[in-house]
Amino acid sequence: MKVYDFTEPELDYFRSKCNFTIEERALFEYRSKNIPLEQCAELMNISLSTAKRISRRVNSKIIRVC
């Protein structure tokens, strides 16, 4: 799922309804700006595998609220 493809009203809806954790919210914000997952991991000071795991949780929450 490409978070950056959503419109701003959709992003706002997900922000309010998905109950993201702090890490999930940070990754969601980076991905909404089309920042590559590898760079997100660097910015968040986490490993790429952890970033992928968080990304899966974010995607799962988005799917559940749709």
Sequence and secondary structure as in RCSB ss.txt:
>XXXX:A:sequence
MKVYDFTEPELDYFRSKCNFTIEERALFEYRSKNIPLEQCAELMNISLSTAKRISRRVNSKIIRVC
>XXXX:A:secstr
  GGGS HHHHHHHHHHS   HHHHHHHHHHHTT  HHHHHHHHT  HHHHHHHHHHHHHHHHHH 
